[in-house]
Amino acid sequence: MKTVKAGLIGFGTIGAGVVRILDSSAEVIRQRLGASVQITKIADLDIKTDRGIKVDPGILTTNADEVLEDPEIEIVIELIGGYEPARSFTLKAIQNGKHVVTANKALLAKHGEEIFSAADEKGVCIGFEAAVGGAIPIIRSIREAFVANQFSAIEGIVNGTANYILSKMSDENCDFQTALKEAQEKGYAEADPTFDVEGIDSAHKIAILTRLAYGTPVGADEMTIQGISSITPEDIDCAREFGYRVKLLAISKYDGKSLDVRVHPTMIPENHPMANVNGVLNAIRVCDDLMEENVLVGHGAGALPTGSAVVGDVVEIVRNSMAGTGTRVPSQSFHTAKIKPIPLKKIEEIESEYFLRFRVKDVPGVLAKITGILGNHSISIASVIQRGRGYGEKGVPLIMTSHLSNEKNVRDALSEIDRLDVVCEPSNLIRVEN
C-alpha cells in the first residue's frame, strides 16, 4: 500500500491535533483512501514542550527548511498562523512543487492572490478548508456541492470567541468584560483577544468566502469591521424585548452589480436559523437561486475539529494525486481567467433596519426632538422603548428601532442628535438583519 509523506510546520494546538488524528485514525484513513499518510518531519521553534502525544524525536526540527526542502515530502501542512514567515514558507513549498494545506485565514485573506497564482503556475493544490468555520465543510460546499448555484448572500457566525461572549451576555446577563474573562479562563479566548472580539478574524474569513462565492478578491482592509466590545447588557436586554438576539455577523451580499461586505454586531430575530447557535459553535448561512437558503452549523475551532478539516484536505489531495487528476478543482472556485473585480459598496450606501440607543436627560420634549431629527433624515421609526426614571446625571435610556433606512442618513441624524444639549453621551447603533 502506498505511503504519502507529509511535513508539518507549526506544532501548536492544531498541529498536535492533526498528528493525533493521523495516528488514531490511521486505519480508517487507509481503508477509505487506499493509502497511508505519514508525517515524516515536524518543524517548530519549540520542540521540547510535551504536546500530550508521542512522536519520534528524530522527526522534530527547529528548521522549517528540513520540511520545505525534503524531496520525499509531497504535502506541507502550514499551521503557524500569521503573515510571516507563513507566507514565505508557503510560497517556498509551492515553488518546490509541494502541495500545501493551511488553516491560515489571515494569510489567505491578505496574500491569497499571490499564493493562489503561484500554486496555479506550479500545478499544485492548496487546501484550506480549516481556514473558515473549523469543521464546517463550507469551502468544499461552495467549490463543489454548490458549483451551479448563483450566490446572493453569505452570512456567518464565524468566530467562536465572540459568539461565546455574546451568548454568555445574553443568557446570564453579564457584561462584556466578565464574559471575556470567563472565555479566557476556559481557553476560548487568547490573552490578547483583539482579533476575535474586534471582528478582524471574522473579516479574514468572510474575505475568503467572498472570493470563492463571487470570483472576486476582497481585502479585509476594504470592508467595514466593528467588534463587540461596545455591546452592553442594556443592548442585549432591549434586543430581547424586541424579539432579537445579538450576534457578531460576517456578511457578504451580491446584487448582481456590487458587493456589500462587512463585519459587525447584528440583531437577528429569535426565529432566525442562526439566533440560537450559541457558545463556541459557528454557523454559516448561504443564500442562492437554487436552494434559497442553507445553514451549516458546527465547531469552528479546537484542535480536533480544525485538525479534522486539515486531514480532510490532505486526504483529498492524495486522492487526486492517486487518480492522476492533479488540481481537480480550482483553488479559488473560479478559473483564474474568470476572477474579476466587483465594485464594493461603501458602508454609507447600504440600507438596513437599525437599533438606536440614546441616553438623554429626563425632561419634556426629548422624544419629539429626536424623532423630529430622524424624520428630517427620512428615517421611519418602527418602535420605541423609554426606560424609567432614577438614572441621575447619566440620564435615561431611550431605545428605538427603525424601518429600512440608508446608512448615511442614519449616521448624519445621529451626529446631529449627539449635539443636542439633552443627550448625555454618544448614541449607539446596531444594524438589524431580518
Secondary structure, DSSP 8 states (H G I E B T S, - for coil): -EEEEEEEE--SHHHHHHHHHHHHTHHHHHHHHSEEEEEEEEE-S--SS--SS---GGGEES-THHHHT-TT--EEEE---SSTTHHHHHHHHHHTT-EEEE--HHHHHHHHHHHHHHHHHHT--EE-GGGSSTTS-HHHIIIIITTT--EEEEEEE--HHHHHHHHHHHHH---HHHHHHHHHHTTSS-SS-HHHHTSHHHHHHHHHHHHHHHS----GGGSEE--STT--HHHHHHHHHHTEEEEEEEEEEE-SS-EEEEEEEEEEETTSTTTT--TTEEEEEEEETTTS-EEEEEE-SSHHHHHHHHHHHHHHHHHHHHHT--S-S-TTSS-GGG-----B--GGG-EEEEEEEEEE-S-TTHHHHHHHHHHHTT--EEEEEE--S--GGG-EEEEEEESSEEHHHHHHHHHHHHTSTTB-S--EEEEE--
